[in-house]
Amino acid sequence: MITLESDQQLKQLTEDGSVILLFSADWCPDCRIIEPFLPELEEKFSSWTFVYVDRDQFIHICAENDVFGIPSFLALKNGEEVGRFVSKDRKTQEEIEEFLTNVNG
């Protein structure tokens, strides 16, 4: 998983290719619960580049994309949103896999 470091990096990552943005934060207990199985999801859905977006560091990106709860996922292909799994609710591995399967086409 790539950790987002700048707006410029986000632009480069998302303008060409398939990217899953994971909006998260260090203090988020629901975010910690999904961490153990994220490598497995990255391997299973290897056609996607997974990018960790720190909600506190990039609050403007959250606002621009209407992401007001974490953990949340945004799927982008060639700069266009193709799917979102955005809410403040805790997410299970099964729910995240279902989302990724649906956006994978």
C-alpha positions in Angstrom: 0.0 0.0 0.0 1.3 3.4 -0.9 1.0 6.2 1.7 -0.2 9.4 0.1 2.4 12.2 0.7 1.1 15.1 -1.5 -1.6 16.4 -3.7 0.7 16.1 -6.7 1.3 12.4 -5.9 -2.4 11.8 -5.8 -2.8 13.5 -9.2 -0.1 11.3 -10.7 -1.5 8.1 -9.2 -5.1 8.7 -10.2 -4.9 10.2 -13.6 -3.8 7.0 -15.3 -4.7 3.6 -13.9 -6.9 1.9 -11.3 -6.6 3.2 -7.8 -8.4 2.4 -4.5 -8.1 5.3 -2.0 -8.4 4.1 1.6 -9.3 7.0 3.8 -8.2 6.3 7.4 -6.5 7.8 10.5 -4.2 6.6 13.2 -6.8 7.3 15.9 -9.6 5.4 14.2 -10.4 2.1 16.0 -12.5 0.8 13.1 -9.6 1.4 10.8 -7.3 -0.7 13.0 -9.7 -3.6 12.7 -9.4 -3.8 8.9 -5.6 -3.5 8.8 -4.7 -7.2 9.3 -6.5 -8.3 6.2 -5.6 -5.4 3.9 -2.5 -7.1 2.4 -4.7 -10.1 1.5 -7.2 -7.8 -0.3 -4.3 -6.0 -2.1 -3.1 -9.4 -3.3 -6.5 -10.6 -4.4 -7.3 -7.4 -6.2 -3.8 -6.8 -7.6 -5.1 -4.9 -10.7 -5.7 -2.0 -8.3 -3.1 0.3 -6.7 -4.1 0.8 -3.0 -3.3 4.2 -1.5 -3.6 5.1 2.1 -5.0 8.7 2.6 -4.6 10.1 6.1 -7.9 11.8 6.9 -6.3 14.4 9.1 -3.4 15.3 6.8 -5.6 15.4 3.7 -8.9 16.7 5.1 -9.4 18.8 1.9 -9.3 15.6 -0.3 -11.9 14.1 2.0 -14.1 17.2 1.6 -13.6 17.4 -2.1 -14.8 13.7 -2.4 -17.6 13.9 0.2 -15.8 11.4 2.5 -17.0 12.2 6.0 -16.6 8.9 7.7 -13.7 6.5 8.0 -12.6 3.9 7.1 -13.9 4.6 3.6 -12.9 3.5 0.1 -13.0 5.3 -3.2 -12.3 3.5 -6.5 -10.9 5.6 -9.4 -10.1 4.5 -13.0 -8.2 7.0 -15.1 -9.1 9.8 -12.8 -12.9 9.1 -12.8 -14.7 7.7 -9.8 -16.1 4.3 -10.5 -17.2 3.3 -7.0 -17.4 4.3 -3.4 -17.8 2.6 -0.1 -18.1 5.6 2.1 -19.6 5.7 5.6 -18.7 6.1 9.2 -19.7 2.4 9.9 -17.3 -0.4 10.8 -16.6 -2.5 7.7 -16.0 -6.2 7.5 -13.6 -8.0 5.2 -16.6 -9.5 3.4 -18.2 -6.1 2.8 -14.9 -4.6 1.5 -14.3 -7.7 -0.8 -17.9 -7.3 -2.1 -17.2 -3.6 -2.9 -13.9 -4.4 -4.6 -15.5 -7.3 -6.6 -18.2 -5.0 -7.8 -15.9 -2.2 -9.0 -13.5 -4.7 -10.5 -16.2 -5.5 -13.1 
